[in-house]
Amino acid sequence: MQLRENLITAELPEELIVYDPDSGKAHHLNPVATEVFKRCQVGLPLDEGQPTELALELIEQKGFFKQGQALAVGLSHGLRN
């Protein structure tokens, strides 16, 4: 899954702030969502499990994925990027 290219990030210890210039909002990601976000940024595979799935849902809800990259609910643990 590819993230939008216009997102601005600032790293904190184990966490991430993501500014969305389209909405004008900043979002604070917890450590799990931060790891998932970073893996999506560089195209690394994602770990399986509920925490990863919840983080993906959060990232999708915030509108961080590129147009047409909506997350299919229930990826049957074959988490793709």
Backbone as JSON Lines, residues from 0, in Angstrom:
{"i":0,"aa":"M","n":[0.83,-1.16,0.0],"ca":[0.0,0.0,0.0],"c":[0.88,1.23,0.0]}
{"i":1,"aa":"Q","n":[0.51,2.18,-0.78],"ca":[1.34,3.38,-0.9],"c":[0.68,4.55,-0.19]}
{"i":2,"aa":"L","n":[1.51,5.3,0.52],"ca":[1.06,6.48,1.23],"c":[1.11,7.69,0.31]}
{"i":3,"aa":"R","n":[0.28,8.68,0.6],"ca":[0.32,9.92,-0.17],"c":[1.68,10.59,0.02]}
{"i":4,"aa":"E","n":[2.16,11.2,-1.04],"ca":[3.5,11.79,-1.03],"c":[3.56,13.15,-0.36]}
{"i":5,"aa":"N","n":[2.43,13.82,-0.18],"ca":[2.46,15.18,0.37],"c":[2.36,15.22,1.89]}
{"i":6,"aa":"L","n":[2.36,14.06,2.55],"ca":[2.3,14.03,4.0],"c":[3.64,14.47,4.59]}
{"i":7,"aa":"I","n":[3.58,15.25,5.65],"ca":[4.79,15.75,6.31],"c":[4.88,15.06,7.66]}
{"i":8,"aa":"T","n":[6.05,14.49,7.95],"ca":[6.2,13.74,9.19],"c":[7.28,14.34,10.09]}
{"i":9,"aa":"A","n":[7.1,14.15,11.38],"ca":[8.09,14.52,12.38],"c":[8.19,13.35,13.35]}
{"i":10,"aa":"E","n":[9.4,12.85,13.54],"ca":[9.59,11.7,14.4],"c":[9.81,12.11,15.85]}
{"i":11,"aa":"L","n":[9.18,11.36,16.73],"ca":[9.4,11.44,18.17],"c":[9.95,10.07,18.58]}
{"i":12,"aa":"P","n":[10.45,9.93,19.79],"ca":[10.9,8.59,20.21],"c":[9.74,7.59,20.12]}
{"i":13,"aa":"E","n":[9.84,6.65,19.21],"ca":[8.89,5.57,19.01],"c":[7.51,6.02,18.51]}
{"i":14,"aa":"E","n":[7.34,7.27,18.19],"ca":[6.05,7.78,17.72],"c":[6.28,8.72,16.55]}
{"i":15,"aa":"L","n":[5.17,9.1,15.91],"ca":[5.27,9.92,14.71],"c":[4.12,10.93,14.69]}
{"i":16,"aa":"I","n":[4.42,12.13,14.27],"ca":[3.4,13.14,13.99],"c":[3.31,13.23,12.47]}
{"i":17,"aa":"V","n":[2.09,13.14,11.95],"ca":[1.88,13.23,10.5],"c":[0.98,14.43,10.25]}
{"i":18,"aa":"Y","n":[1.47,15.38,9.47],"ca":[0.68,16.55,9.08],"c":[0.14,16.31,7.68]}
{"i":19,"aa":"D","n":[-1.17,16.48,7.55],"ca":[-1.85,16.33,6.27],"c":[-2.18,17.72,5.74]}
{"i":20,"aa":"P","n":[-1.44,18.22,4.75],"ca":[-1.69,19.56,4.23],"c":[-3.05,19.7,3.55]}
{"i":21,"aa":"D","n":[-3.62,18.6,3.09],"ca":[-4.94,18.67,2.45],"c":[-6.03,19.01,3.45]}
{"i":22,"aa":"S","n":[-5.95,18.43,4.64],"ca":[-6.97,18.68,5.66],"c":[-6.54,19.75,6.65]}
{"i":23,"aa":"G","n":[-5.23,20.05,6.68],"ca":[-4.72,21.02,7.64],"c":[-4.62,20.47,9.05]}
{"i":24,"aa":"K","n":[-4.67,19.13,9.19],"ca":[-4.65,18.5,10.5],"c":[-3.35,17.74,10.73]}
{"i":25,"aa":"A","n":[-2.94,17.72,12.0],"ca":[-1.79,16.91,12.42],"c":[-2.32,15.72,13.19]}
{"i":26,"aa":"H","n":[-1.68,14.57,13.01],"ca":[-2.12,13.33,13.64],"c":[-0.94,12.71,14.38]}
{"i":27,"aa":"H","n":[-1.2,12.27,15.6],"ca":[-0.18,11.62,16.42],"c":[-0.39,10.12,16.32]}
{"i":28,"aa":"L","n":[0.63,9.39,15.86],"ca":[0.55,7.94,15.72],"c":[1.26,7.26,16.89]}
{"i":29,"aa":"N","n":[0.62,6.24,17.45],"ca":[1.23,5.47,18.52],"c":[2.36,4.61,17.95]}
{"i":30,"aa":"P","n":[3.11,3.91,18.79],"ca":[4.26,3.13,18.29],"c":[3.9,2.08,17.23]}
{"i":31,"aa":"V","n":[2.79,1.37,17.39],"ca":[2.42,0.35,16.4],"c":[2.07,1.01,15.07]}
{"i":32,"aa":"A","n":[1.24,2.05,15.11],"ca":[0.86,2.75,13.88],"c":[2.08,3.4,13.23]}
{"i":33,"aa":"T","n":[3.02,3.88,14.04],"ca":[4.26,4.46,13.51],"c":[5.05,3.42,12.72]}
{"i":34,"aa":"E","n":[5.2,2.24,13.28],"ca":[5.94,1.18,12.6],"c":[5.26,0.78,11.29]}
{"i":35,"aa":"V","n":[3.94,0.65,11.32],"ca":[3.19,0.3,10.11],"c":[3.32,1.4,9.07]}
{"i":36,"aa":"F","n":[3.19,2.65,9.48],"ca":[3.33,3.79,8.57],"c":[4.7,3.78,7.9]}
{"i":37,"aa":"K","n":[5.76,3.59,8.7],"ca":[7.12,3.59,8.16],"c":[7.33,2.44,7.18]}
{"i":38,"aa":"R","n":[6.78,1.27,7.5],"ca":[6.92,0.13,6.59],"c":[6.18,0.4,5.27]}
{"i":39,"aa":"C","n":[5.02,1.04,5.35],"ca":[4.29,1.39,4.12],"c":[5.07,2.41,3.3]}
{"i":40,"aa":"Q","n":[5.74,3.34,3.97],"ca":[6.53,4.36,3.27],"c":[7.6,3.74,2.38]}
{"i":41,"aa":"V","n":[8.25,2.7,2.85],"ca":[9.37,2.13,2.11],"c":[9.05,0.79,1.45]}
{"i":42,"aa":"G","n":[7.81,0.34,1.57],"ca":[7.39,-0.87,0.88],"c":[7.82,-2.17,1.54]}
{"i":43,"aa":"L","n":[8.07,-2.14,2.85],"ca":[8.43,-3.36,3.57],"c":[7.19,-4.18,3.91]}
{"i":44,"aa":"P","n":[7.33,-5.49,4.03],"ca":[6.18,-6.32,4.42],"c":[5.74,-5.98,5.84]}
{"i":45,"aa":"L","n":[4.48,-6.23,6.11],"ca":[3.91,-5.93,7.41],"c":[3.74,-7.19,8.23]}
{"i":46,"aa":"D","n":[3.86,-7.04,9.54],"ca":[3.62,-8.17,10.44],"c":[2.13,-8.49,10.44]}
{"i":47,"aa":"E","n":[1.82,-9.75,10.71],"ca":[0.44,-10.16,10.82],"c":[-0.06,-9.9,12.23]}
{"i":48,"aa":"G","n":[-1.37,-9.78,12.36],"ca":[-1.96,-9.67,13.69],"c":[-2.88,-8.5,13.83]}
{"i":49,"aa":"Q","n":[-3.67,-8.55,14.89],"ca":[-4.68,-7.52,15.14],"c":[-4.08,-6.13,15.32]}
{"i":50,"aa":"P","n":[-2.97,-5.96,16.05],"ca":[-2.43,-4.6,16.18],"c":[-2.09,-3.97,14.83]}
{"i":51,"aa":"T","n":[-1.5,-4.75,13.93],"ca":[-1.16,-4.24,12.6],"c":[-2.42,-3.9,11.82]}
{"i":52,"aa":"E","n":[-3.42,-4.76,11.87],"ca":[-4.67,-4.51,11.15],"c":[-5.35,-3.25,11.68]}
{"i":53,"aa":"L","n":[-5.36,-3.07,13.0],"ca":[-5.96,-1.87,13.58],"c":[-5.19,-0.62,13.16]}
{"i":54,"aa":"A","n":[-3.86,-0.72,13.12],"ca":[-3.06,0.42,12.68],"c":[-3.33,0.75,11.22]}
{"i":55,"aa":"L","n":[-3.47,-0.26,10.38],"ca":[-3.8,-0.04,8.97],"c":[-5.16,0.64,8.81]}
{"i":56,"aa":"E","n":[-6.12,0.2,9.6],"ca":[-7.44,0.82,9.54],"c":[-7.37,2.28,9.95]}
{"i":57,"aa":"L","n":[-6.59,2.58,10.99],"ca":[-6.42,3.96,11.44],"c":[-5.78,4.81,10.35]}
{"i":58,"aa":"I","n":[-4.72,4.28,9.73],"ca":[-4.03,5.02,8.67],"c":[-4.97,5.25,7.49]}
{"i":59,"aa":"E","n":[-5.81,4.28,7.19],"ca":[-6.78,4.46,6.11],"c":[-7.82,5.51,6.48]}
{"i":60,"aa":"Q","n":[-8.33,5.46,7.71],"ca":[-9.33,6.43,8.15],"c":[-8.82,7.86,8.08]}
{"i":61,"aa":"K","n":[-7.54,8.03,8.33],"ca":[-6.93,9.37,8.27],"c":[-6.72,9.83,6.83]}
{"i":62,"aa":"G","n":[-6.9,8.93,5.86],"ca":[-6.76,9.31,4.46],"c":[-5.32,9.38,3.99]}
{"i":63,"aa":"F","n":[-4.43,8.61,4.63],"ca":[-3.01,8.68,4.29],"c":[-2.62,7.87,3.06]}
{"i":64,"aa":"F","n":[-3.46,6.92,2.65],"ca":[-3.13,6.12,1.47],"c":[-3.43,6.9,0.2]}
{"i":65,"aa":"K","n":[-2.67,6.6,-0.85],"ca":[-2.93,7.21,-2.16],"c":[-4.33,6.86,-2.64]}
{"i":66,"aa":"Q","n":[-4.87,7.69,-3.5],"ca":[-6.18,7.44,-4.09],"c":[-6.21,6.05,-4.7]}
{"i":67,"aa":"G","n":[-7.25,5.29,-4.44],"ca":[-7.37,3.95,-5.0],"c":[-6.61,2.9,-4.22]}
{"i":68,"aa":"Q","n":[-6.0,3.28,-3.09],"ca":[-5.24,2.34,-2.28],"c":[-6.0,1.99,-1.0]}
{"i":69,"aa":"A","n":[-7.31,2.03,-1.05],"ca":[-8.1,1.75,0.15],"c":[-7.84,0.34,0.63]}
{"i":70,"aa":"L","n":[-7.82,0.2,1.92],"ca":[-7.56,-1.08,2.56],"c":[-8.78,-1.96,2.46]}
{"i":71,"aa":"A","n":[-8.59,-3.19,1.99],"ca":[-9.68,-4.15,1.97],"c":[-9.81,-4.74,3.37]}
{"i":72,"aa":"V","n":[-10.97,-4.56,3.97],"ca":[-11.17,-5.08,5.32],"c":[-11.07,-6.58,5.29]}
{"i":73,"aa":"G","n":[-10.37,-7.14,6.27],"ca":[-10.19,-8.58,6.33],"c":[-9.21,-9.05,5.28]}
{"i":74,"aa":"L","n":[-8.01,-8.62,5.38],"ca":[-6.98,-9.0,4.41],"c":[-6.56,-10.44,4.61]}
{"i":75,"aa":"S","n":[-7.26,-11.18,5.43],"ca":[-6.97,-12.57,5.74],"c":[-5.5,-12.76,6.12]}
{"i":76,"aa":"H","n":[-5.0,-11.8,6.85],"ca":[-3.63,-11.81,7.36],"c":[-2.57,-11.88,6.27]}
{"i":77,"aa":"G","n":[-2.94,-11.71,5.02],"ca":[-1.95,-11.61,3.95],"c":[-1.7,-10.15,3.7]}
{"i":78,"aa":"L","n":[-1.3,-9.42,4.7],"ca":[-1.13,-7.99,4.62],"c":[-0.19,-7.62,3.5]}
{"i":79,"aa":"R","n":[-0.72,-6.86,2.58],"ca":[0.05,-6.5,1.37],"c":[0.48,-5.07,1.44]}
{"i":80,"aa":"N","n":[1.52,-4.74,0.68],"ca":[1.93,-3.35,0.54],"c":[2.0,-3.01,-0.9]}
